[in-house]
Amino acid sequence: MRFQLLLLAFVSCILAASCSPTQISTSETRISLGTYVQITVVSSEDTKRKVLADIDAAYERIESLDTRFDYRTRNTALWMFNHSTSIMKSDDSELFSLLIRALKLAELTDGYFDPTVLPLVELWGFDKEDPRLPTEEEINEALQKVGFRNVRILEDRIEKPLWVQFDLSAIAKGEIVDIIRDFMRERGYDNFLINAGGDMYVSGLTEEKKKWRIAIQDPIRENRYSGIAEKSNLAIVTSGDYERFFMEGGVRYSHLFNPKTGYPFSDLKSVTIIADETAFADAVATGVFSMGSERGYDFLIRNGIEGFMIYGVDGNGVQSRNTPRFWD
């Protein structure tokens, strides 16, 4: 009897080990989307070869999407749309969905996020290596070509005037993260992290079976953090004026400019948004940054969106403010 009990205990241990194999993290970081893109997958050790193959496939998907969503890539559906007056859903269904999402978020933010800002982007030169300060006359002229309300959404197509042109940079990266999130889940993974230069989605738990700990960059002090959020199954996106900017006459000009004024002036230093979808958080973070701290905070509260902002005028210190459940 004792031998039988020991044997049963031994078999139980084997079964338990086979049902709960050791969990490990497999991580890759590569340059893509104009930044560093990290994909980390938590899985059993015996599936590592499959995980690596799936991560490779995910990066290939990222490159394909980046090419199609970038307005600079010639002869894509987006490039054709920017140089014409309409796009059909059949031209590129994923791009079509992204355009509709961008226009709806422009409506939600009252145009503080506006995907038709390409004339301003090209004027300031933030799409090149040598941005410059335009004249007021040049900015006013470019503003005449900006405005999402000039675009019409129909059942199977989107129409616009020829002079309206889209730059999806403030939402495309988040959209790609969401697509790769779905891709990884289709491959059978529940626990993973995708981080595309501050556009992040965390799914499930870490190998220690804990929520993912996400450090929020301090926009003032390099290599310091403003806080750590512990989250799971959520997107978290940070936009800040420390990412891309140039100095002229002692003034900092950021790539995050206000589509209503044409200038990159805001009292905000960074905005972090938490949401179910990365594309949503990406666009909202950009819009709130343009709104400024007071209008931006009111917008978040009014729409039930969780956010954390750091703001202040240069030389007068900075402050931070978060919505009620941001750190929960």
Secondary structure, DSSP 8 states (H G I E B T S, - for coil): -HHHHHHHHHHHHHHHHHHS--EEEEEEEEEETTEEEEEEEEEEGGGHHHHHHHHHHHHHHHHHHHHHH-TTSTTSHHHHHHTSSEEEGGG-HHHHHHHHHHHHHHHHTTTSS-TT-HHHHHHHTTTSS------HHHHHHHHTT--GGG-EE-SSEEE--TT-----HHHHHHHHHHHHHHHHHHTT--SEEEEETTEEEEES--TTSS-EEEEEE-SSSTT-EEEEEEESSEEEEEEETTSSEEEETTEEEES---TTTSS---SEEEEEEEES-HHHHHHHHHHHHHH-HHHHHHHHHHHT-EEEEEE--TTS--EEEE-TTTT-
